[in-house]
Amino acid sequence: MIRRGAPVVLGVESSCDETGFGIVSEGVLLGQGLASSARQHAEFGGVVPEIAARAHLEAAVPTLHLALEDAGVQLGDVTHVAVTSGPGLATAVHVGLAAAKSVAWALDRPLYGVHHLAGHAAADTLEHGPLPERSIILIVSGGHTSILAVGDLVRDPIEHLGDTLDDAAGEAFDKVSRLLGLGYPGGPAISRAALEGDPTAFSFPRAMLRPGDAPYTFSFSGLKTAVARTVETLERAGEAVPVADVAASFEQAVVDVLVTKAVRAVKDRGLDTLVIVGGVAANARLRAAAQERCDAEGISLRIPPIRLCTDNGAMIAAVGDLLVRSGAAPSGLGIAADPSAVLHGAQLPLPR
């Protein structure tokens, strides 16, 4: 039930291969629609921007209708529109931005540009309520791996404590999955294979964990190379590659680094809450390892349900809802796509 006079925010997401529309009011997810073009990219081993953009065009209107039906509202009930305006694949971002502008213009509603990664952070609020006054957020996805220090998500500047120097965690999953012949997307494929494997079978490197290394910075290219060399060595020797063991050992190496650095950030900052978001946050081994470590350290762990980990319109609507309720000025119909936007604040462009 929507409170009379409450904002009803439509969120639009199209930064990669998911077309998402979500509807949020006062921190409550009313409904969403989601379409994915992942299968169309599988034969290429990764997302092809032109294919993604075409899929967004085809899915936009049907997915919008799905979200409205799921929420039990009419398009005219929408009071504000929020959209991912960066970062992401340029052609893909443009499609969602055009769709959001069309709705905002047709309804004469305010439009807010949203940073995609802030959307991932806001996704957790739809499940667990407002973020605490201060928290550490670990974002792990196909394109990003970052540790952030966050206060009020839409009012305060977002501080980057560390990012990946090369491959993001999700990108490493995709590449290793391709090496092992497990297909795309790599995250779910590696996880399924790892269930039958021994995570201690291979001693893969845990990069950037030595004394003197940057405490919150990640690197996964060396791990990917180590897996490739292991597979090559086995094949040259005429031995069968134990796919499940390689997958499990690789997955454990990624998880160890992610959890160690994220927990370190929480403790170094004297905080008590860790939030893990993004597509890789759906990984069962990561969720279990993080929970075990946080329980041991007395840290409160927040991870959204799996349906809110991958890209979706609900997370963008959640940011828009927070912006509206904070009194933020709309971005306006003139906002442009910013495919390489750096996360300094939730709204794009940054308010002056």
N, C-alpha and C positions, 0 to 999 in steps of 0.2 A: 504494500500500500504506500503510495507516494503522498507525503505530507503536502497539504495545500500550500502553494507558493514556493515549494522547494525546487531547486534547480534540477533539471533532467538533462544530463550531459551525454551527448553522442560522441564516442571515440572512434577514430579511424586509424588503422595500422596497415601499412603496405611496404615496410622497409626491405623485406627480403622475399621469401616465397610463401608467406601466409597473408591472406586477405582477411582482415579482422574488423568487425564492427561490434562495439559494446555500448551498453547504456547503464549509467551509474547515477544514483541520486543520494546525496548525503552519506557517501561512503558505502552504500549498499549496491551490489551488482544486481541489476534488474533482469538483464538478459544479454546474450551475445550471439553472434554468428561468426563462423570461422570456415575458411576454405584454404586448402593447401595445394600447391603445385609441385610438391616434393617428388612425386612419381615421375613427372615430366623431366625432372633434372637428373634422375637416377642414372640414366645411360651415360651421362657426361661426368658423373662422379662429383658434381657440385652444382651450385646454382648458376644458371645462364641468365644474365640480366634481361635480355630481350624476351626470353620465354616467360620469365617472371612477370614482366610488365604486361605482356599480352594476357596472361592468366588473371592478373589483377583486374584488367579491363572487363574480362568476361565474367568475373565473379562478383564484382562490386555491387551491382544492384540486387542480385539474388541473396547475397550475404547480408546486405542491409535489411532486406525484408525478413530474413531469418532472425536477425537481432530484434527487430521490432515485434515480431510475433512471439519470440521467447520472452520478451519483457512485458508483453501485453499492453503496449502503448502504440499510439499513432505517430506518424512522422511529425505532425503538427504539435505534439506534446513536447518535443525537444525544445529546450530553452537555450542551450549552448552547444557548440561543436568544438571538439578538440581533435587534433590530427598530428601524427608523426611528421615533422618536417625535416628530420635528420637525426642521426646519421643513417646511412643505408645505401642500397644500390640506387643510383641517381634516377634511372628510368622508372624503377619501382616506386620510389618516394613520390615522384611527380604524379603518378596515377592516383594514389590515395589523397594527395594534397588537392588535386583537381576535384575529386569526388567530394571532399569535405567543403571546399569552397563553393561548390555547386549547391550543396544542401544549405550552407550558411547564407548564401546569397538569396536562394529561393525562399527561405523562411524568414529572412532578415534577422538572423541570429548572430550573436558575437562568436568570433572564431579565435581559437587559441592554438598556437604552434607549440608542440611538445617535443622535448628531447626523448628519443626512443629509450635510452637507458634509464632515464627517470621513470619511464613507464614500467620497466621491470621492477624497480624499487617500489613503486606504488601498488603493484599487483599484490604484494603481501598485505597491504592494508585492507584489501577486500575480504581477506580471510581472518586476519588477526587484529584488525582495528588500527588506530593511529600508531605511527612509529613512536618510540620513546623520545625523550628530549634530545638525546644523543645516541648514536649507534654506529656500528661498522657494517657496511654492506659489501658483500662479495658478489660481483656480477660475473657469471660464467656462461658464455654463449658461444655460438659459432663464430662470431666476429669480434668478441670482446672478452677480456679477462681483466678485471680491475678490482681494487680494494678502495672503497670510498669511506670517508668520515662524513656523516650526515647528521644535521640537526633537523629543523623544520624543512621538509622536502621542497616546499615551494617558496618559502620566505628567505631561507638562508643559503649562502653560497655552498656548493658541494665541493669538498676537498678531495682531490685525487691523492691517495697515499702511494699507490703503485699500479702499474699496468704491465701488460706483457710486452716483451721486447721483440717478439716475432709472432709465431702462431698463437692464436687464441686456443683455449682448451678444446672448444668444440671443433675448431678447424683441425687440431691434432687428431681428434677422434675420427673425423672424416678421412684424413689421409691414411691413418693406420688401418682403418676398415677397408680402404681400397687396397692397401698392401696385402691384406689377409683374404681378399676376395669376398668380403662380407657385404659389400654394397653400400648404398647411400639412402638415407642419412646415417652417418657413422655411429652416432651416440647410441641409439637403440640397438643397432646391430652388434656393436662391441659388447654392450651390456648383456645381451642375450647369449652371446658366445661365452662370455666370462663366467656365467652361472655354472658351467661345467668344468671350469678351469681352476688351476692352482695359482693364486696371486703371488706365491713365493717361488714359482718355478724358474723365473728369470729375474736377475738382479739389474733392472733398468735404472738409469740415473734419475736422481731427484735434484733437478737443477736449481741453482740460486739458494741453496740451503747451507752453504759453507759459511764459517765465520768471516765477516768482512763483506759478504754479498749484500746487495741492497735488500733490506728486510722485507719489503712488500712487492718486489718486482718479480715477474714470472718470465720463464723461457721454456718453450716446449719443443723447439726445433731439434735440439740435441736428443731428446727422448725419441722423437719420431725417427731420427737417423739411426739411433741405437736399435730400434725395432726392425728397421729396414735391413741393417747389417746382419742382425740375428737371422732373419728370414733368408737372406741371401746365402749366408754361411751354411745353413741347414740344407738348402736346396742344392748348393754346389756339392755337398757331401752325399747327396742322394738320399737324404733322410726326409721323412714326412714332417711337415711343419705342424707342431701341436697347437693348432689355432686357438683352442680354448685356453690353454695355458699362457700363450702369448697375449691374448686379449685380456685375461685376468691380471697378468703382471703389469701390462701397460696401464690398465685402468687404475690399479692400486698405486702406481707411481704418480699418476696425475692427482689422484685423490689425496695422497700424502702431502704433496706440495700445497695444494689448495687449502686444506684444513690447517696445516701448520702455520702458513702465513696469515690466514684470516684470524685464527685464534691469537696469534702473536700481536696483531694489530689491536684487537680488543683489549688485551692485557696491557699493552704499552700505553694505550690511551686511558687506562683506568675505567673502562666501561664494562657493562654487563650484558650487552645484547649484540648478537651477531645475526644478520639477515643474509640468507643466500638466495639469489634469484637468477633468472635466466634459464635458457634451455637445458644446460648441463645440470642445473639444480634438480632436474627430474631423475638424475642418475641414482639408483638405489644404494650403490656402494658409497657414494658421496654423502647421501642423506644419513646413512647409518653411521659412518665414520665421524661425521661432524657432530651428530647427536652424542655419540660416546665420548668424544673429546670435550665437548661443551659441558656435559654432565660432570665429568671429572674436574673441570676447571670452575664450576659454578657459574657458567655462562648460560643465559637464556638464548635458545636457538629458535629462529623463525624462518620457515621455508614455506612458500605458497604451495597449495595442492598442485599436482602435476598439470592439470588443465590450465593453470595460470602461469606455468613456467615458460612455455614456448610463447612466441610472439602472438599477441591477440589484441583486439580492439578494446577489451575491458580495461586493460592496464592503462591505455591512453585516456580512456574516459575517466579513470580514477584520478589521473593527474589533472585533467580538466576540471573535475569536480572540486579538487583541492584548491586549484587556482581561483575558481569562481567564488568559493566560500572564503577565500583569503582576501577577496577584493581586488585581485590583480586585474589590470587593464587588459583587454583583448589584444591579440597580436594584429588583427585586422586582415582583410582580404588580400592585402598586398604582400603578405609573407611569401618568401621564396624557399624552395627546397635547399637544404644545406647538407649534402651527402656526407661531408666529413666533419660535421659539427662535434666539437669537443664539449664534454659535459662539465659545465660550470654552474648551471642552474637548470631547473625543470622546464622553464619556458623558453621558446625560441621565437624570434630573436630575444636575447637577453634584454630585460627592461633597462632603460637608461635612467 
